[in-house]
Amino acid sequence: MFYTEDLVDELNALLRYDLDTTQQGVKVHKNADPAVIAATARLHDKGLITQKDGGYLTDLGREVAEHAQMALTILTSPVMV
């Protein structure tokens, strides 16, 4: 299985969350990119965020967002040979 465009959009949406605090959410406005709106709605349907238009990370969402951030950090780090 490969990452689909929808999954990449969902991962990018999760990267918008500040993992240093649980007090800050995300609001996706109705005039945002349709792909972002759809990704956010899917994350809500999967139980990763509290609202269809963003809100806060659920406990599971926070865990997934942490993994997404870690993967991005690893994949964008300089190559060590």
N, C-alpha and C positions, 0 to 999 in steps of 0.2 A: 504494500500500500504506500502511496506517495501523498505528500501534502497537496491538497487541492487549493485552488484560489480562495475558496470559502474558508478553509482552515487557516490559511495564511492571514486572511482578513481578521479572523477571530483572534489569532495569536497577536497580531498588531494591536487590536483593540485592548487586549489584556495588558499589553506593554504600556498603555496610557495611565494605568493605575500606579500611584505612588505607594510602594510597598513599605515605606518607612513609617506610615501612619494608617490607622484604620478609620480615622476621622475625615478623610478626604475621599469623595466619590468622583464620578465622571458623569457629565450630562452630554448626551448626543442630541443636538438640536435637529429639528425637522428639515432644515435646509442643508444638513451635512451630506457628504457623499453618500449616495444610496448603498454602496457596498459597506460603508461603516455602519449605517443604520441597520442593514440586514444582519451584519455580523453581531452587532450588539443584541439584537432581538434573539438570535440563535443562542448566544451565551446565556441569556435569561432563560430561554426554554430548556437549556441544559443544566440550569440551577447554579451557574457560576457567578451571576450577578443578580442584584435584588430587583432591578427594574428593567423593562424592555428598552428604555432609553438611557440606560447606564446604571446610576445608583452606586451601590457599594459592592465590593466583592463578598461573596459568601465564604464560609470556611474552605469549601472545596475550590472555589474560584481563586482564593488567595494562594492555595497550594499550587494550582495550575499556573497562575501568574508567576509565582516564584520559579517554577521549573522553566517557564518560557523565557524569563529574564536570564536565568542561568545558561540556558542553551544559547541565547543570543550573545552573551558575554564570551562564552567559550568559542563560538564559531567566528566571532569578530576579533578575537585576540590574535596578536602576532604569532606566526608559526615559530615554534621552538624546535630546532633540529639538534 
